[in-house]
Amino acid sequence: MGALDYRTNDAAQVGLFTPLQLERGLTLANRLAVAPMTRVSATEDGRATSQMADYYQAFAAGGFGLVITEGIYTDRAHAQGYLFQPGLTDDAQRDAWRTVVDRVHAHGGRIIAQLMHAGALSQGNPHCGTTKGPSAVQPKGQQMAFYRGDGPYRMPEAMSDKDIAEAIDGFAQAARRAQEAGFDGVEIHGANGYLLDQFLTSYTNLRADRYGGSLDNRLRLTVEVIQAVRRATGPRYVVGVRSSQGKVNDFSHKWEGGEADAAQIYRTLGAQPIDYLHTTEFEAWRPAFGDQGPSLAALARQHVAVPVLANGSLHDPMAAGGMMARQEADFVSLGRGALTHSDWPARLRAGAALESFDRGLLAPIADLANAARHRGEALIPVLGPCSK
């Protein structure tokens, strides 16, 4: 087959609409996933709502083969990052997710729960008035206003061994609850400046123990979380990991060792019992380091044997299809494209117009109620959890 012209609808379908078989027996109908996007629309106590069920169902009905949830907090100590963020810390939260899962499954989609510990970037946690991270280093930047934050991040406390053990157990127990709720798998959030990424990053991790110093040591917490999640869910459950260089509070951050660090990070992650690796950059196809060289997804694909999911400005079918055609990724995830059109895959197949992203959907608050108001839709009550 010759080079594909992704300006044509038929060519775009060649790669993006091919089914994908993950390990553990999970088959995706196509190579198009919804990226995890924080929507701060749960109840105050962290339960998924009927409005959230409608939101996630629409992606499956619109043709996405996989939906990855927003980051779900994993414990009632220091994991929660944002007010009205959903959790998986108790049975009530677990049960509230069941309707969401069932609605996605009813349209033939698959849904994965992203498990997140905010660490030092927590800006809204009713369970605890302090934040904790690898070291007492104040995070760069300002809290995000569209997630109800204001001013600089707080100075975190350095985590003790007990804190670390509790965080690991929180990931494991949340994964077990996700499995009980019917999710098709879990994604461990190791990216974007949250807790696991804070341990990986040299300027936020000043520890002198086995979790600090060398790159292997700074990766240790991520490895231990993966292994704990695998033990909690058993050998036949899908477990993925998300990886990035940039952070929500340090957008342009690059790994200081360049491609050598990427090789070491991805060889280490690839040696763990995971089923896919999710890389995210602002523009996924750009060189990861400098003006030339492979993208982050391409580097990951060089060093792991599992499928690589690429994320970053791939709402243009030419960009998404190009990642597939160049064999830089095995599937792609869309954020802004999915928010603009929950039926993005169906539109692409039909040759329908794809509109530009409207930032008003996320302002002033990036929740579902604001998006509905912006679109002129009738608001859906969000006070109660999803009914069974």
C-alpha positions in Angstrom: 0.0 0.0 0.0 1.3 3.4 -0.9 1.4 6.5 1.3 -2.0 7.4 2.7 -3.4 10.9 2.0 -5.2 11.7 5.3 -6.9 14.7 3.7 -9.5 12.2 2.3 -12.2 10.6 4.4 -11.5 7.1 3.0 -7.8 7.2 3.8 -8.4 8.5 7.4 -10.6 5.5 8.0 -7.9 3.0 7.0 -6.0 3.2 10.2 -8.3 4.9 12.7 -11.2 2.5 12.2 -9.3 -0.7 12.5 -10.2 -2.8 15.6 -7.5 -3.1 18.2 -6.9 -6.1 20.5 -5.4 -5.3 23.9 -4.0 -7.9 26.2 -6.4 -9.5 28.7 -8.9 -10.1 26.0 -10.2 -6.5 25.5 -11.1 -5.6 21.9 -11.7 -2.0 20.9 -13.9 -1.3 17.9 -11.5 1.3 16.5 -8.3 3.2 17.3 -10.1 6.3 18.6 -10.3 7.0 22.4 -11.6 9.9 24.5 -8.8 11.4 26.5 -9.2 11.9 30.3 -10.5 15.4 31.0 -11.2 16.9 34.4 -14.8 18.1 34.5 -15.4 18.8 38.2 -19.0 17.7 37.9 -19.4 15.0 40.6 -21.4 15.5 43.8 -19.6 17.2 46.7 -18.9 13.8 48.2 -17.4 12.5 44.9 -20.2 10.4 43.4 -20.7 10.3 39.6 -24.0 11.9 38.5 -26.7 11.4 35.9 -25.3 14.3 34.0 -21.9 12.6 33.9 -23.6 9.4 32.7 -25.1 11.3 29.8 -21.7 12.9 29.0 -19.8 9.7 28.8 -22.5 7.8 27.0 -22.5 10.4 24.2 -18.9 9.5 23.3 -19.7 5.8 23.0 -22.9 6.6 21.0 -20.8 8.9 18.8 -18.4 6.1 17.8 -15.4 6.3 20.1 -14.1 2.7 20.7 -12.7 3.7 24.1 -13.6 6.2 26.7 -11.1 7.1 29.5 -12.6 8.9 32.4 -11.4 12.1 34.0 -8.9 11.6 36.9 -10.6 9.8 39.8 -9.2 10.4 43.2 -8.0 7.3 45.0 -8.1 8.0 48.8 -9.6 10.2 51.4 -6.3 11.6 52.6 -4.3 13.7 50.1 -5.4 12.3 46.7 -8.2 14.6 45.7 -7.1 17.4 43.5 -10.3 19.4 42.8 -13.6 20.2 44.4 -16.4 18.1 42.8 -13.9 15.6 41.5 -15.2 12.0 41.4 -13.6 9.3 43.6 -13.4 5.6 44.0 -12.8 5.5 47.7 -15.9 3.8 49.0 -18.8 1.6 47.9 -21.1 4.6 47.3 -18.7 6.1 44.8 -18.2 2.7 43.2 -21.9 2.1 42.8 -22.5 5.6 41.4 -20.0 4.7 38.5 -22.0 1.6 37.5 -24.6 3.5 35.6 -21.9 5.4 33.7 -20.2 2.1 32.8 -23.5 0.5 31.8 -24.5 3.4 29.5 -21.1 3.3 27.7 -21.3 -0.5 27.3 -24.9 -0.2 25.9 -23.5 1.6 22.9 -20.7 -0.9 22.3 -17.9 1.2 23.8 -15.3 0.3 26.3 -14.5 2.5 29.4 -11.4 2.7 31.5 -11.1 4.5 34.9 -8.1 6.9 35.2 -6.8 6.7 38.8 -5.2 9.9 40.0 -3.4 11.2 43.1 -2.9 15.0 42.9 -0.1 15.2 45.5 1.3 18.7 45.9 -1.0 20.0 43.1 -4.2 19.5 45.2 -6.2 22.7 45.2 -9.5 21.4 46.5 -9.7 18.6 49.0 -12.4 18.6 51.6 -10.8 15.5 53.3 -7.6 17.2 54.4 -6.4 20.8 54.8 -2.8 20.0 53.9 -1.1 18.8 50.7 1.7 16.3 50.5 4.3 15.5 47.8 7.7 13.9 47.6 9.4 16.9 49.1 8.5 20.2 50.7 8.9 22.1 47.4 6.2 24.6 46.5 4.8 23.8 43.0 5.4 26.3 40.2 2.6 28.4 38.8 -0.9 29.2 40.0 -3.9 27.1 40.9 -6.3 26.7 38.0 -9.2 29.0 38.2 -11.4 27.0 35.9 -11.2 24.2 38.4 -12.1 26.6 41.2 -8.5 27.3 42.3 -7.1 30.7 43.3 -3.6 31.9 43.9 -0.3 30.0 44.3 -0.2 26.3 45.2 0.3 25.6 48.9 3.6 24.4 50.2 3.3 20.6 50.6 4.6 18.4 53.4 7.2 15.8 52.4 5.5 12.3 52.4 6.6 9.8 55.1 7.1 6.1 54.4 3.6 5.6 55.9 2.1 8.3 53.6 3.7 6.6 50.6 2.4 3.1 51.6 -1.1 4.6 52.1 -1.0 6.2 48.6 0.0 3.0 47.0 -2.8 1.1 48.8 -5.2 3.9 47.7 -4.4 3.2 44.0 -4.8 -0.6 44.6 -8.2 -0.3 46.4 -9.5 2.2 43.9 -8.6 -0.2 41.1 -10.4 -3.0 42.8 -13.5 -0.9 43.1 -13.3 0.1 39.4 -13.2 -3.6 38.6 -16.3 -4.2 40.8 -18.1 -1.2 39.1 -17.6 -2.9 35.7 -14.9 -0.8 34.2 -13.0 -2.5 31.4 -9.7 -1.5 33.0 -7.8 1.3 34.8 -5.2 3.8 33.8 -2.7 4.9 36.4 -2.1 8.6 36.1 1.7 9.1 36.0 1.7 12.3 34.1 1.0 16.0 34.0 2.6 17.0 37.3 0.5 14.9 39.7 1.9 12.7 42.5 3.7 10.0 40.5 5.1 12.6 38.1 6.2 14.7 41.1 8.3 11.7 42.3 9.8 11.3 38.8 10.7 15.0 38.4 14.1 15.9 39.9 13.2 19.5 40.9 10.1 18.4 42.9 11.8 15.3 44.4 14.7 16.1 46.6 14.5 12.9 48.7 17.6 11.1 49.8 15.9 7.7 50.4 15.1 4.9 48.0 12.4 7.1 46.3 14.8 9.9 45.4 18.1 10.6 43.6 18.6 8.4 40.6 16.0 8.1 37.8 15.4 4.4 38.9 14.6 5.6 42.4 12.4 8.4 41.2 10.5 5.8 39.1 10.1 3.4 42.0 6.8 4.7 43.3 5.2 4.4 39.8 6.5 0.8 39.6 5.2 -0.1 43.0 1.8 1.4 42.2 1.6 -0.6 39.0 2.5 -3.8 40.8 0.0 -3.1 43.6 -2.8 -2.4 41.1 -2.0 -5.6 39.3 -2.1 -7.6 42.5 -5.5 -6.0 43.4 -7.1 -6.7 40.0 -5.6 -10.0 39.1 -3.9 -11.2 35.9 -6.8 -10.7 33.4 -7.6 -7.0 33.9 -6.4 -4.2 31.7 -4.0 -1.8 33.4 -2.5 1.2 31.5 -0.2 4.0 32.5 -0.2 7.7 31.4 3.1 9.5 30.8 4.1 13.0 29.9 6.9 15.5 30.2 4.8 18.7 30.5 2.7 19.4 33.6 -0.4 21.4 34.2 1.7 23.9 36.2 4.9 23.6 34.0 3.7 23.2 30.5 7.1 23.2 28.7 9.0 20.9 31.1 11.4 18.4 29.3 13.2 15.5 30.9 16.7 16.7 31.6 18.4 13.5 30.1 16.5 13.8 26.8 16.1 10.6 24.8 18.3 8.7 27.3 15.8 9.4 30.1 12.9 8.5 27.8 14.5 5.2 26.9 15.1 4.4 30.6 11.6 5.5 31.7 9.9 3.5 29.0 12.0 0.4 29.3 11.2 0.4 33.0 7.5 0.9 32.5 7.4 -1.6 29.7 8.9 -4.3 32.0 5.9 -3.9 34.3 2.6 -5.8 34.0 0.8 -3.1 31.9 -1.3 -3.5 28.8 -0.8 -0.1 27.1 1.1 3.2 27.6 -0.6 6.5 27.1 1.7 9.4 26.1 0.6 13.0 26.0 2.3 16.2 24.6 0.8 19.4 23.4 1.3 18.3 19.8 1.8 14.6 19.8 3.7 14.4 16.5 6.4 17.0 17.4 9.9 15.9 18.3 10.1 15.2 22.0 13.4 17.0 22.4 14.7 19.9 20.2 13.7 20.6 16.7 14.4 17.1 15.3 14.0 13.5 16.3 11.2 11.2 17.3 8.0 12.2 19.1 7.4 11.1 22.7 4.9 8.4 21.4 7.5 7.1 18.9 10.1 6.9 21.7 7.7 5.0 23.8 6.9 2.6 21.0 10.6 1.9 20.6 11.0 0.7 24.1 7.7 -1.0 25.1 6.1 -4.0 23.6 2.5 -3.0 24.6 0.3 -0.7 22.4 1.0 3.0 22.6 -1.8 5.5 22.9 -0.9 9.0 21.7 -2.5 12.2 22.8 -2.0 15.8 22.0 -3.8 18.0 19.4 -4.9 15.0 17.4 -8.4 16.4 16.6 -7.2 17.0 13.1 -7.8 13.7 11.2 -4.6 14.3 9.2 -2.6 14.5 12.5 -4.3 11.5 14.1 -4.0 9.4 11.0 -0.4 10.5 10.4 0.6 9.1 13.8 -0.8 5.8 12.8 0.6 5.8 9.3 4.1 6.5 10.6 3.7 3.8 13.2 4.4 6.2 16.0 1.3 5.0 17.9 -1.2 2.1 17.9 -4.2 4.3 18.8 -5.0 7.9 19.6 -7.0 9.9 22.1 -8.8 13.1 21.6 -9.5 15.8 24.2 -10.6 19.1 22.5 -11.9 17.2 19.5 -14.1 15.0 21.7 -15.4 18.0 23.6 -16.3 19.8 20.4 -18.0 16.7 18.9 -18.9 13.8 21.0 -19.6 12.1 17.7 -16.2 12.9 16.1 -15.7 9.4 14.8 -19.2 9.2 13.2 -18.6 12.7 11.7 -15.3 11.6 10.2 -16.8 8.5 8.7 -19.7 10.5 7.2 -17.4 13.2 5.8 -19.2 15.8 7.9 -17.6 19.1 9.0 -15.4 19.2 12.1 -15.6 22.5 13.9 -12.8 24.3 15.9 -12.7 24.0 19.6 -14.7 26.6 21.5 -12.9 27.6 24.7 -16.2 28.9 26.1 -17.0 25.2 26.9 -14.5 25.4 29.8 -14.9 28.9 31.1 -15.4 30.2 33.6 -15.6 26.7 35.2 -14.8 23.6 33.3 -17.8 21.6 34.4 -20.7 20.1 32.5 -23.2 22.7 33.7 -21.1 25.5 32.2 -20.8 23.6 28.9 -24.6 23.1 28.8 -25.2 26.8 29.4 -22.7 27.8 26.8 -24.4 25.5 24.2 -27.9 26.7 25.3 -28.9 23.3 26.4 -31.3 22.5 29.2 -29.4 21.9 32.4 -29.6 18.4 33.9 -30.0 18.1 37.7 -26.7 17.0 39.2 -27.5 16.8 42.9 -27.9 13.0 43.1 -25.8 10.1 42.0 -26.5 7.9 39.0 -29.4 5.6 39.8 -28.8 1.9 39.4 
